[in-house]
Amino acid sequence: MLAALCVAVPQQHAGAQNYRDSLTAINRQIATSPWSTDLHLRKAAFNLQLKQWEYAIDEYRLVLERDPRNPAALFYRAYANTHLRRYDLACNDYSDLLADHPRHFEARLSLAVVQQLMRRKQDALDELNQLVQQHPDSAVAYAARANVERELKQDDAALYDWQRAEQLSPLDATYVVSHVDLLLVLERRQEARRVLDAAVRRGIPRGMLRDWYEKVKR
């Protein structure tokens, strides 16, 4: 589930020095221009790329002082606070964002991730139940829920969700591996072998699953 947070950073395809150069240029623009929400959001995005979490939070605070419901500022401030382990603050921002945009996929998924980090597993599961209801065609939603269900020892529910994730994203070996891993924990080796064979028939290279075939034999 932590992968959810990896997609949160606004992507700027450049090296660290280019980020710093761009940050310097934006700071000059901010200093010489009238207020621009876009400039402050762009500056914060470079702060995030450079892992300058506090600076990014300061920029999002400025934006939210003028526009308290700005969705980008709420989302990315929560992301920055998560990296600083300020989980309560992150939850507050994600919740505020979801109050206005209840179908925001990344916000609900990220909120569940933070709740899981806080060991609020049932709360995380509740969020993921909503996510699956809202986005029933998302393999990511089912996989995220399966992870939490497994931690809660809800093995049958987790197996169902891994199957759904595989159906929705049949060439993603990650879901197959997670499904097989749980089956092996439950000592259901024949079923695990069938899952592997089905994945190979769908087009996943057998070599990608070689280690798991070996585990099934043991």
C-alpha positions in Angstrom: 0.0 0.0 0.0 2.9 2.3 0.5 3.2 2.4 -3.2 0.2 4.7 -3.2 2.3 7.4 -1.8 5.0 7.0 -4.4 2.6 8.2 -7.1 1.6 11.3 -5.2 4.6 13.6 -6.0 3.9 15.8 -9.0 6.3 14.4 -11.6 9.0 16.7 -12.9 11.5 14.8 -15.0 14.8 16.3 -14.2 17.8 15.9 -11.9 18.2 17.4 -8.5 20.3 20.4 -9.8 17.6 21.1 -12.3 15.0 21.1 -9.6 17.1 23.6 -7.6 17.6 25.8 -10.6 13.9 25.8 -11.3 13.2 26.5 -7.6 15.4 29.6 -7.8 13.7 30.8 -10.9 10.2 30.4 -9.3 11.3 32.1 -6.1 12.3 35.1 -8.3 8.9 35.1 -10.0 7.1 34.9 -6.6 9.1 37.8 -5.3 8.4 40.1 -8.3 4.8 39.0 -9.2 1.4 39.5 -7.8 0.0 36.6 -5.9 -0.2 33.4 -8.0 -1.6 30.2 -6.6 -0.1 28.3 -9.6 3.4 29.7 -8.8 3.2 28.6 -5.2 1.9 25.1 -6.1 4.8 24.8 -8.6 7.3 25.9 -6.0 5.9 23.3 -3.5 6.1 20.6 -6.2 9.8 21.2 -6.6 10.2 21.2 -2.8 8.6 17.8 -2.7 10.9 16.5 -5.4 13.9 17.7 -3.3 12.3 16.2 -0.2 12.1 19.6 1.4 8.9 18.6 3.3 8.7 21.6 5.6 9.2 24.1 2.8 6.5 22.4 0.8 4.1 22.5 3.7 4.7 26.2 4.1 3.7 26.8 0.5 0.6 24.7 0.8 -0.3 26.6 4.0 -0.1 29.9 2.0 -2.3 28.5 -0.7 -4.9 27.2 1.8 -5.0 30.5 3.7 -6.4 32.0 0.5 -8.3 29.0 -0.8 -9.1 26.7 2.2 -10.5 23.9 0.0 -7.8 23.8 -2.7 -7.6 20.1 -3.5 -4.0 20.0 -4.7 -2.7 21.8 -1.6 -4.7 19.5 0.7 -3.6 16.4 -1.0 0.1 17.2 -1.3 0.3 18.8 2.2 -1.0 15.5 3.5 1.6 13.7 1.5 4.4 15.8 3.0 3.1 15.4 6.5 3.0 11.6 6.0 6.7 11.7 5.2 7.3 13.6 8.4 5.1 11.0 10.3 2.6 13.6 11.2 -0.2 11.1 10.5 -3.0 12.9 12.3 -2.4 16.0 10.2 -2.2 14.0 7.0 -5.5 12.3 7.9 -7.2 15.6 8.5 -6.2 16.9 5.1 -7.2 13.8 3.3 -10.5 13.8 5.1 -11.1 17.5 4.2 -10.4 16.7 0.6 -12.7 13.7 0.5 -15.5 15.8 2.1 -15.5 17.9 -1.2 -14.4 15.1 -3.6 -15.7 11.8 -2.2 -14.7 9.9 -5.3 -11.0 11.1 -5.2 -9.3 7.7 -5.7 -5.8 8.7 -4.6 -7.0 10.6 -1.5 -9.0 7.7 -0.2 -6.3 5.2 -1.0 -3.7 7.4 0.7 -5.9 7.9 3.7 -6.2 4.2 4.1 -2.4 3.9 3.8 -1.9 6.4 6.6 -4.5 4.7 8.8 -2.7 1.5 8.3 0.6 3.2 9.4 -1.3 4.4 12.5 -2.4 0.7 13.1 -6.0 1.8 12.6 -6.5 -1.3 10.4 -10.3 -1.4 10.7 -10.6 2.3 9.7 -8.3 1.5 6.8 -10.5 -1.4 5.7 -13.6 0.8 5.9 -12.0 3.3 3.6 -11.0 0.6 1.2 -14.5 -0.9 1.2 -15.7 2.5 0.0 -12.9 2.6 -2.5 -13.9 -0.7 -4.0 -17.6 0.3 -4.1 -16.7 3.5 -5.9 -14.1 2.0 -8.3 -15.2 -1.6 -8.8 -13.0 -1.9 -11.9 -9.7 -1.0 -10.1 -7.3 -3.8 -9.5 -5.3 -1.5 -7.2 -8.4 -1.0 -4.9 -8.9 -4.8 -4.5 -5.2 -5.4 -3.9 -5.0 -2.7 -1.3 -8.0 -4.1 0.5 -6.5 -7.6 0.3 -3.4 -6.4 2.1 -5.4 -5.1 5.0 -7.7 -8.1 5.1 -4.6 -10.4 5.4 -3.3 -8.4 8.3 -6.7 -8.7 10.0 -6.6 -12.5 9.3 -9.6 -12.3 7.0 -8.0 -14.8 4.7 -11.0 -15.8 2.6 -11.8 -12.2 1.9 -8.2 -11.5 1.0 -8.1 -14.5 -1.4 -11.2 -13.2 -3.2 -9.7 -9.8 -3.6 -6.5 -11.1 -5.0 -8.5 -13.1 -7.5 -10.4 -9.9 -8.5 -7.2 -8.0 -8.8 -5.8 -10.7 -11.1 -9.0 -10.7 -13.2 -8.8 -6.9 -13.6 -5.1 -6.8 -14.3 -4.3 -10.3 -15.6 -0.7 -9.6 -16.6 0.4 -8.1 -13.3 2.6 -10.6 -11.7 2.6 -8.8 -8.3 -1.0 -9.8 -7.7 -0.3 -13.4 -8.6 2.7 -13.6 -6.2 0.6 -12.1 -3.4 -2.2 -14.5 -4.0 0.2 -17.5 -4.1 2.0 -16.4 -1.0 -1.2 -16.4 1.0 -2.2 -19.8 -0.3 1.2 -21.1 0.8 0.7 -19.7 4.2 -2.6 -21.5 4.3 -0.8 -24.7 3.1 -3.0 -24.9 0.0 -0.1 -25.8 -2.4 -2.2 -27.5 -5.1 -4.3 -24.4 -5.4 -1.3 -22.2 -5.5 0.1 -24.3 -8.3 -3.1 -23.8 -10.3 -2.9 -20.1 -9.8 0.7 -20.0 -11.1 -0.3 -22.2 -14.1 -3.2 -20.0 -14.9 -1.0 -16.9 -14.8 1.4 -18.5 -17.3 -1.4 -19.3 -19.6 -2.5 -15.7 -19.5 0.9 -14.6 -20.7 3.0 -13.9 -17.6 6.5 -15.3 -18.3 7.1 -18.5 -16.3 10.6 -17.2 -15.5 9.0 -14.3 -13.5 7.4 -16.9 -11.3 10.2 -19.5 -11.1 10.9 -18.9 -7.4 7.2 -19.4 -6.6 7.1 -22.6 -8.5 10.0 -23.8 -6.4 8.2 -22.8 -3.2 5.1 -24.8 -4.3 7.2 -27.9 -4.6 8.6 -27.8 -1.1 
